[in-house]
Amino acid sequence: METRRKSSQKMATAGKGATGVSGTSPATTKDAIRGVSLEEAWAVHRKCLIIDGHQDTSVRRFARKENPESWMKRDMSYHVDIPRLTEGGQRYTGLFLVEDATVTDLWTITEFLLEQIDTHPDKLMLVLSSRDAVRAGETGKVGVLLEIEGPARWLDGNVNILRILYRLGVRCVHVTHGEGGSEPTFLQGSRSVFGPCTPRDREAQRKDFVGLTPFGTEVLRTQNELGIIVDLSHANDKAFFDVMEHTTQPPIVSHTAVFSLCNHNRCLTDDQIKALAAKGGVMGIAVLPEFIDADPQRATIDRIVDHIVYAADLVGIDTVGFGSDYDGFSSPPIVPDVSQLVLLTQAMLARGLTEEEIRKFWGGNFLRVFSQTIDKPAR
C-alpha cells in the first residue's frame, strides 16, 4: 500500500498544483487547488483551534523599539497582529515569546503581555490550561501562553526563579536558544549549531557534544514537577536525547521540520521524530523557508505538506503540529502572514488529509500535550 509520503514525493516531483511562497494570492480568492476551493478550506479551517507552537511578534516589536501596543492594529510590516489572528473567524492560541536574551528583557515583555491581557479582556486571554485554550477559541479571543526561549540568562543557576516565573504565568520553557557551555548557569554543555549540515555532520555532533548539564537536569525535573512544557527546539542532539531519557511528561519541538527533507541543523532526524513520538510529544512545522527546502524555489506550501505527511507516515499524525516562528526571521515566510493559514489547510485537503487529521495538526495535538503537562503538574 502506497503511503502518503510516497504519493507526496511523486506529486512534488511532478510539480502539480504547487502553491507559491510569499507571492501567494490573499486568502479571499476563489482559486482552487486540485479541486479544493478556498470556501471549502475555510469551512474546515474555522472548525480548527489553531495552536501555534512559537511566534516572536511581541519580542520583535520591542527589538525594533516601536510602540508594542501597535499590535492592536493591522500592520503588514509584521507577520502577526491581533486583528489578523482571528480574521475570517480563525480561532488562535499561540505560545508568545517573552524574551530574546540578546536584545529584549524578559521582565519588561512579561509585564507588557500581562498588562495587555488585563486591558483587552475582550481580545486576549491568558492560557494556563488546555481549557483556557479551548475557551479562548470558543469566545473569539486570542489565547496567550507565555514562553521563554533562552532560559540560562534569566534563571542564572537558580531554579527558584523558574518557580517565580511559573507564578507569573509562564508555561513553556526551552532548554536553550542555542547557548551552552561549562558555566553552571547553562542547561546544556555545548552550544547548538545552526544552518545547513550533512548527516555526517549531525553524527559527529552527537559524538562530540555535551548534553544536559546538572543544572539543566534540575530545571527539567522542576518543569515536570510544576507542569511547564519542555521545548527542545534549539537543543543540541545530545541534550535532546537526554531529555527523552529523563522527562516524565511529553516535550515539544515547537518550530522545526523534517531533516530527511531538508538537511538543516534545526530540523529533526527520523530517530528524533520517533523518540519524540514515543514520549507523546509534538513537533511544530515552521513556515521558515530555510527549514523546508534547501532550494528557495521549492520552499512552497506544498513542500510544507511534504514535511507534514512524511512525519505522519513515519510515526502518525498525533506527533505533528504547527509552529510558525512568525516575526522570528527576516526571509519571507512561506505562508505570508497569520491571516492566510487557511492556504495550508487548503493544501492539506488537496493532498488527502482528513478533517480529523487537519484538526489534530492545527491544534489538537498540542492541546493533548497541554492536558498532559500544564493541566497535570506532578505534585
PyMOL commands that set and color helices and strands:
alter all, ss='L'
color gray80, all
select helices_A, chain A and resi 4-14+38-45+57-63+68-72+82-85+87-89+106-119+130-138+151-155+159-168+199-208+214-226+237-246+270-278+289-292+296-298+301-315+317-319+338-340+342-351+355-372
alter helices_A, ss='H'
color red, helices_A
select strands_A, chain A and resi 32-33+36-37+49-55+91-97+124-126+142-148+170-174+229-231+252-256+282-285+320-322
alter strands_A, ss='S'
color yellow, strands_A
deselect
rebuild
show_as cartoon
